[in-house]
Amino acid sequence: LLGFSQLDGLLHGAQIMDRLCQRAAQCGVRIGIYGCGDEARLQLLLDALKQRYPDLQVVYAVSPPFRPPTEAEDQASVREITEHEYSYYLLA
């Protein structure tokens, strides 16, 4: 897994995400991010990623409300997700 050749114990999602973002920035790969709790947390995550990996291309990021979406919201989300061109789509 992207450089984790000798795993000893648990591999946390944040470790995978960090390594994936590092490689994406190095290789010019575009990513999308869905979730993160709320818009304020999502912005904190985006700010931290931009500071850590200035070349990272986050082309789509959204943190929907934590409840079942309405039919209209669901359709809008699917449309937005498919409109963007990225190689990795991260669920935070």
ABEGO torsion letter per residue (X at the ends): XGGBABBBEBBBAAAAAAAAAAAAAAAGBBBBBBEGGBAAAAAAAAAAAAAABAABBBABBBBBBBBBBBAAAAAAAAAAAAABBBABBBBX
